[in-house]
Amino acid sequence: METIRLTMSQALVNFLDNQYIEVDGQVYKFVKGVMGIFGHGNVTGIGEALEQHTGELQFIQGKNEQGMVHAASAFAKQNNRLQIFACTTSIGPGALNMVTAAATATVNRIPVLLLPGDNFACRQPDPVLQQIENPSDYTISATDAFKPVSKYWDRIVRPEQLMTAALNAMRVLTDPADTGAVTLVLPQDVQCESYDYPVEFFRKRVHSVQRRAAASATLKAAVDLIASKKKPLIIAGGGVHYALAENELAHFAETFGIPVGETQAGKSALPWNHPLNAGAIGATGTLMANILAKDADLVIGIGTRFSDFTTASKSAFQNQDVQFISINVNAMDTVKLNAFGVQADAKEALSALHAALSQLDYKTTYEPGYMQSLKETWDGEVDRLYAMELEEGLSQTRVLGEINRWMDDSSVIVCAAGSLPGDLHRLWRSVQPKTYHMEYGFSCMGYEVSGAFGVKLAEPSREVYAMVGDGSYLMLHSELVTSMQEGYKINVLLFDNHGYQCIHNLQRAHGSEGFGNEFRYRSEDTGSAKGPYMPMDFAAQARGMGAKTYTVTTIAELHEALEMARKETVSTLIDIKVLPGTNTSGYESWWRVGVAEVSTSPKVRQAFENMQTEVAQSKERGLWAN
């Protein structure tokens, strides 16, 4: 057997550079490169390997460990999970900074490979700088924190262990049903130890993704169930995009006259103006989609996790005869809501169901013009919100409307947290697939700027816009610098509304007067945190990092800034001053949060009673335990 002597890190880098993925006969290079921040725990190991590597892997220097993993996740998501970046850090705080982003990737089922350094396996110099010592279990280190947020975790304490660990990592990273964060923990001494690796380990390896077809008996039962229903509703999730099934979805809906509601991850699977696109569903849903959900006698979930926002905490479906079908490659998702599960690839399942239902001449029984009427009503409401003028300043919905009308159909928006996801889910009018990039599985504040950089890496020819609130921007915006360093222009549209207004609104909706969520000075008179708003010059801050910046307080200034930003060749930031509380809410939706059962506030007590009523109604519909 032919071998080559390499350090474990050198072997890992060479292995990653030779991994490919195949879908529908097309082969893609799976690992685009490595993002990293070096410290004493990885710079002389994997850092040396990357420095000396002569292959095709691209190295990108991160500025914040969490931020660079968000960028890697966004890159993989925008590429429909067909290409990834690995991320490496030192031990201790550098590694732990990646944990939040690891959870974000795993919740959203996005493949990302994490390579944190770790304590010395030999223990000779222990305790080293940044080492956590557990007096009851000395094998525990900071990197054990990745276990609950990783789909696969391994610590490589001998260089030859890399071979099984790396293959298992690829198994999970390329698995459409069970992907997420994969963590290979690399003790800093083992990174530098050598071994005679078989040359075969470094051959080009193509991981074939098999589209899973539904079992014949399962398919027949699903067809029978659909055929027995009069008013079905489709809920399109992110799995539609990942399965490249947008055309199959449109064909299926059009043939049988079934309206389609969209989750945050599924949005843009159909153009907004498609006559059967009911828009956003659930707690951040449209009036059209939520009315259809209440009356539906069958809900067909396609590639969705049926999260609480999608189901409006299981209150969205109120027909006493409603049943559910869940089409998903992930078995866990097929049993939610007591659904009839179809474990299958979305594209395969839609094609098979279409063929079988066509033979039955199946059609829904929605009244002629009903869908059009609902859609016209909702489009009118969006037009109203997009045109909303206030004497005091800019409303958030008006700003979104102006941006939406101005933006090219091929441009991509990126968002994750705050009040913007609700407004964008309801109001944003996407025309082309993959132009709406929302991280809402974890709704991780700070994803937006990093995510925009990752999307731009994935699709350099597109204009990419991070839509971010001031609170989320303050939490994490470091990869704005990386975008300029690497020459990948992104645009940050910063909505400055003086704090965490989404949660401020949630407080007030449940009896609070508002506490701890606005960026205010402490009052000199009362000592409370309800003094004047803090004036923030985000444009000046970003300008100091090298971005081109603009400040907007009027619609005319917004138009001018957008045009100027489009012409720039470096990353831009537009600081948009919007009025707090000018976001959307309601539209036949409900979302369950915990409300104090005992309080001195009459408003809180009333909010608790209202919540109990909604919970009781949810139980009566039989969806409580599912």
N, C-alpha and C positions, 0 to 999 in steps of 0.2 A: 504493500500500500504506500503510495507516494504521500509524503507529509511535507509540511513547511513549518518552521519554527517562528512563532509570533507571540507577542504578549497577548494576554486576554483581550485588552482594549483594541489592539491592532486586528485581531481576529474578528471581533464584533463589528468594527467599522467595515472591514472587507465583506463580511457576511451581509450586512445591511445594504451595501451597494449592489448586491446581486439578487435582490428580492423583487419579484414581479407579481402582478395579479392579472388574471384573465377573466373577462366577463363577456358572454355572447361572442366568443371568438376573437375579441380584441384584447391585446396585451398592453398593460401599462406598467411603467416603472413604479414600484410601490413606495419606496423610501426616497423622497426628494432630497432630503438633507438632514442636518442636525442644527438645532438651535441650542445655544449654551451660554452659561455664565460660569467662569472658571474660579475655583478656589483651591485650597491645598488638597482637598479630597478628590479632585478629578483632573487638575491641570496637567500633572505629570504622567497621568495614565491615559485616559481617553483624549485629553487635550493633545498629548504628544502624538497619539495615533491619528487624530484628525489633521494635525499639522503636517505630518509626513505622508498622508494618504494622497495617492495620485489618481484616484477614481473620479466619479461624477458627483459625489455628494456635495451639496452646497452647505457651507457653514454660515450661520447668521448669529451675530452676537446679540443676546437679549439684554434688556435693561432692568427687568424685574422678572423673577422666576415665574410668578403666577401669570404675568402678562404674556411671557413668551409661550407658555403652554396654551393659553387662550388663543394666541395667534396660530399655533399648530393645529388646535382643534378646529378653528374657523377655516383654515386651509383645507383640512380633510373634509369638513362638512360641505364646503363649496364645491369640492371635487367629487361629491357623492361617495365619499369614503374609498376612492380608488387610488389615492396617494396621500402619504403622511410625511410629517417631520417627526424626528425623535428629539428629545430635550434632555440635556445633561446639566447637572449642578453639582456643587460640592456637598459635603455632609452638613448636618446640623440645620441652621436656619435657611440656607439655600435650598436644601431638599424640602424642608417643611413648607416653604413658600409655595411649592407646587401642589400641595394637597388639595386646596380649594379648587384649583383648575382641573385636577385629576377627577374630582367628584363631578365637576361640570361636564367633562367629557363622558364619564360613565353614565350619568343620568340621561344624557342625550344620545347615548349609544354611538359615540364618535371615537374612532380609533386614534390613539396617541400613545407613543412609546416613551416612557420616562426612564432615565438612566441616572439616578442620583448616586453620588458617592456615599461611602459608608465607613464605619470604624475599621481599624486594622483587624483582619481575620486572625493574624498571628498573636495579637494582643501585646506584643513586646513593648510598644511605647505608651500603652494606656495609662491614664486617660488622655487622649489627645485633645487638642483645641476643638471645641464645639461638640465633644462627645457627651451624650447623655448616659449616665450610669444608673442602672436599676439594681438596687441592692439585693433584690430577691430573684432576679433573672438577668444575668449578665449578657445573654444573647440578644436582649432587646435594645434597639437603637431608635433614633428618630425616624428611620425609614419604615419601622413597623406601623407607623401612622397611615401608610398608604394601603394597608391590607383591606380595610373596609370600603375603600373607594376605588379599588382596582378589580378588574375582571380576571387578571392573572398577576400573581406576585411571586417573585423568586429572589433569593439572595445567593449570589454566586461566590462561594467560599473556596473553590478550587478552579483553576483555569479551564480544566476539561469539562466542568459542569456547564459551561457556556453552550455547548452543542445541543444538549436537551432543552436548556432554558430558552435558547433563541428559537428553536423550532416550535416550542409551545407558545412563545410570544407571537409568532407569525400565525399560528393556528387561531388564536383569539382575535388578533388584529384584523384578519381577513374573514372573520365569521360574521355574516350580516345579522345573525340572530343574537349573538352573544358578545359583540365587540364593546369596546370602551377603553379606559386607561389600562395599560399594561406596564407594570413596574418591574424592572430588573435592577436589583440593588447591587452596587459594585464596590466592595471594600477597596480602599485605596491601595493597599499593598497587592491585592490579587489583580487589580487592573494592570499592574506592571509585571506580573509573573508570566513566564513564557511556557509554551507547551508545543509539542509536535502535533499540529492539527492536520488531519487528513485533507488533502487538496480537494477531495470531493465535497467537503463541507462548504466550499466557496464557489461551487459551480452556480450558474444561473438557475434559479429556482422559481418556477411559475406556480403560484397558488391559484387554482381554478375555483371560481365561485359558482357553485351549482344552483341554478334556479329551482327551488323546491316547488313541485306541483302538488296540488291538493289530491288526497286519496280519493278514488272514484266514489266510494260510499259516502264520504264526507261531502264531496261536490254534489252528489245527487240530493242529499238531505238539504243542503243549502239552497239548491235550485227549487226544491219543493217548498221550502219556507218562504223564499222570495215570491214565488208564484201565488202563494196564498194571501199575500198582502196587497193592500190598495194604495197606501201612502207611505212608501219607504223614503228614507233620507240617508244619503251617504255622508260620512264624515271622513274627509281626506286628511291623513296625517303625513308626517315626514317620510314614512315608508314608501309613499307614492313617488317621491323624488328619488330616493335611494335605489328603488327598483327601476328607475327610468320609465315609469308607467303613466306619464302625463297623457299621452295620446290614447292609451287604453282606457283611462278614466273618462276622458271626454267622449269617446266612442260609446262606452257603456252607458253613461248618463244620457246621452242624446238618443240612443236607440230605444231605451225604455222609459224615458221621460222622468228620470229620478233627479231631484235637486241635490246639490252638493254643498255641504258646509265645510269650512276649512279650520283646522287647528293652526296654531302659530307656526308649527314646523311644516304644515302642509300648504300654507298660503302661497299663492302663485302657481299652484298645480294647474289651475284654470285661469284664463284671463278674467279680470274683474267684471268685464261687460258681457261675459258669456251668459246667455239667458237662463241657464240652470245653475249658475254660481250664486248661491245664497249668501256667500261671504263668511265672515268669522262666526264661530259657534261658541256658545257657552257664556261664561262670566264676562268675557270681553267681546261678546258676540253682537251681531247685527240684529235689528228688529226682525228682518225677514227670516234669518236662520233660526232664531229662537222661537218664532211663531211656528215654523215648520216642525221644529223639534218637539214642541208641545203636542202637536197633533199626530206625529208620525206613529204608525203601527209597526214599523220595522226600522231599526237603525243599523246601517251597514258600515262598520268601522273598517277603514283600510289603512293599515300601517300607523295606527294611533295607539297611544298608551291609555287613552280614556282618563286623563288626569282630571283633577278637580275643576280646573278652569274650563276644560273642554266640556265636562258634564254639568257645569254650574253646581258643583257639589252634589251631583246626582239628582238635581231638581229639574233639569231641562226637559226630561221626557215624562209627559204626564198622561198620555193615552193609557187607559187601563189594560189594553191588550198589547202594549208595546213589547216587542222582542228584539233581540240583538244578535247580529252576526259580527264576529271579529276576525278579519283576515289579517294575519300577521306571521312573519317568520319566527317570532319569539313566542314560545308556548305560553309563557306567563301572561302575555297580553291577550291571548285568545280566550281566557276564562273570566276576564273582568266583566262586571255587570251581568254575571250569569249568562254570558253570551254563548251562542253556538259557535264553537271555535273552528276556524279553517286555517290550519298552520300551513302557510304557503307563501310564496313570493307574490307580491301584489300584481305584477305584470302577468304572470302565469295564471293566477286565480281569476283575474278580470277577463282574460281571453277565454278561459274555459267556461266561466259563468255566462259570458256573452253568447257563446255558441249554443249552450244548452237552453238558455231562456229564449233565444231567437226561434228555436224549433217549436217552442210553446206559444209563439206570438204574444209574449207577455207585454203588457203596458200598465202603467199606473193609472189611477182614476182621478187625478187632480182635475178640477174643473177648468175648462178652457179659459185662458186669460188670468187665472188665479196667480200663477207664478209671476207673470208680467206685472200684474197690479202690485204685488208685494215688492217687486224689484224697483218699480218706478217710485213707490212711496219711500223706500230706503235711499235710493239715489237722490231723491229730493232732500232728504234729511242730511245726507252728506254734503250736498251742495250748500245747504243752509249753514252748516257748521264751518265749511270751508270759506264762506263769505262773511263770517261773524266779525263785526266791527264793534270795538269798545272804546269809549272816550278815554278811559284811563290808560290804555296801552294795547299791546299785542296779545291776542288770545292764542293759545297753543294750537287750537284747531285751524284758525285762520292761517297761521304760519305753515302748518302742514299742508294745507290746501294750495298755498302759493308755491311751495316747494314741489308738491306732487304734479301740479300743472306744468311747472317749468322744466322738471327733470326729464332727461331722455329715457325712453322705455327700456333701454339696455343697461342703465345704471343700476347699481346694487346699493340697497340701504342695509345697515347693520344696527341692531339694537338688542337690548337685553333686560333692562330693569327700569323701575320707576313708573310714572304715568304714561310715558310714551308708548310702551308695548300695547296697552289697551287701546289707545287712540289709533295707533298704526294698524292693529289687527282689525279694528272696525272700519277705519276710514281710508286707509291707503289703497290706492288703485294700481295693482300690479298688472302688467300686460304680459311680460315674458317670464317663463319659469326661472327660478334661481335668482331673481332680482330682489327677493325679500328674504333677508337672512336674520332670523330672530332666534336668540338663545333664550328659550323660556321654559326649558325643562328644569333648570336650576335658577333661572333669573338672576344670574350672578352679576352684581354691580361691579363695574370695571372691565367687563368683557368687551365693551363697545369699541374703544379705540384699538385695542389689541386685535379684536376680531376683524376690524376693517383692514388692518395690515395683513392678516392672514388671508382674507378674501382677495386682496390685491395681489398677493403672492400667487394665488391660485389662478386669477384671471387678470393679468396685467393690462389687457387692452380695455377693460371696463373702467368707468369712473365709479369710485366707491365712496360712500358717505356713511360715516358713523353718526347716528343720531343718539345723543347722550344728554342726560340731565346734569345739572351742575354737581349734584351730590355724587353721582356715579363717576363723573369725570375726576373729581377730587380724589376718589378712592384709588384710581389707577389709570394713568394716561402715559406711562413711560414709553410704550412702544411707538408713540408719535415720533420720538427721537430716532428709533430704529428705522421707521419708514423713511425718514430723511437720509439717514446714514446709508441705507441700501438703495435709495433712489426709486422707491415705490410710493408714488404720490397718493395720499388719501386725503379726504376732506372731513373735517369734524364739524358737525352742526350742533353747537352746544346750546341747549335750552336752559337759560338761567332763570329759575323761578324761586330762588332764595331758599333752597333746602330740599328736604325729602317730602315733597308735596303729595306724592302718591299715598304714603303712609299717614301723612297729616289728614288727608281726605278720609282715609279709612277710619282713623280715630274719631273724627267728627261724625261720621255716619253711624257710629256705635256709641254715641252719648258723650264723648269727650269734648272738651272745649279746645283741644289741641295742645300737645305737650311734647317738647323735646325734639321737634322735627324741622324747625325752621332755622335758618342761619341768621340769628338776631344777636345784637349786643345785649348784655345784661343790663336791665333797667337800673339807672342810678337812684331812682326814687323808691322802687319796691324791692329791688334785689332779685326780681324774677328774670327768667330768660325770655322776656317779652319786650325788650327794647327795640330800637330801630333795626331795620334790616342792615346786614353788613354789605357794603358796596364791594363787588368783586370785579376786577378787571382781568378776565380770563384771556382776553386778546393780548394784553401786555405780557402775561406769563408765557403764553405759547410763542409769542414773538421772540422772547428771550431765548427760546430753545431752537429758533431758526425757522419756524413756520411763518407763512404769510397769513396775516390775521385781519379781521374786520369786526366792527361792533355795529349791531343793528338794533334800532329802537322803533323804526317805522317800516312799512311795507316797501316804500321806495328804496330805503337803504338795503332791505333784504334783496330786492331784485338786483341792485347794483353789485352787492357783495357776491351773490351767486354767479353772476356773469364774470366778475373778476376772478373768482376762485376757479371757474372752469378753464380760464386761460392760463392759470399758473402751472408751472412745471414742478413745483415742490409742494409738500403737504400744506394744507390750509386749515384754518380754524375760523369759524364765524360765530361770534359771541352774540346770541340772540336773547334779548331781554323780553321775557314773556310774563304775563300776569299769573300769579299763583291761582290754582283752582279753576283754570279755564280748560280743563280736560273733559272727556266724556264719561258717562256712567249710565247704568240702568239697562234699558231696552230688554225688558222681560227676563232679566237674569238675576241670579243670587249667588253669593259666595260665602261659604261658612268660615267664620273665624271664631275663636274663643271669646266669649263676652263674660265679664264678671257677674257671677250669680248674686253677689251681695255688694252693694255700693251705697254710699251716701248721696250719690247723684240720681235724681229721678230719671234723667235722660238715659243713664246707663242701665237702670232697672228696666226701663221700657224697651231698650235695645235687647236686653236679655230675654224678655218675654217674646219679642218679635222673632228672635233667633230660635227659641224653643218651638214656636209655631211652625217655622220652616222645617226644622229637624223632624218634628212629628209627621208632617206631610210627606217628607222624604221616606220615612219609615213605612208609612202606609202604602207607598208605591212599590214596596218590596225590593228596593235597591239598596237597602241599608248595609247589608253584610257583603256586598259585592264590589 
